[in-house]
């Protein structure tokens, strides 16, 4: 009986041999050395440095204008 059980299990394993695994589950990602898609590995951050520079310049101009208005009074 034990041989039949192990053979049945072996047949189930053999049936899955050709399946493709995209390594999406947290456990499979950990086994493969990749970050799980959760916590710090759940998203990518894209930074537009040109937009950041423009915004910093605009904020500096606004601060300068506010400073000049305060000095007039």
Phi, psi and omega in degrees: 000321181296323178297324180292318180297313182292325178293321178296316178297318179298320178297322178295319179294314180299328180295330183268000186301318185275001182290146176271137178239119181275007179054054181262338182283148180304318182294318180291326178293321178294316179300323181276358178084017179258154177291137174294152178276076180188152182067229184286345180263012188273348181206162174252147179248123178252127183244123176271102185292329177295316179296322179296317179297316179299318180295318178297321178295317179297318179294323178294320178296316178298318180296322179293320178295317179296322179294321180289327177292322180291326181287339181288332185271000000 
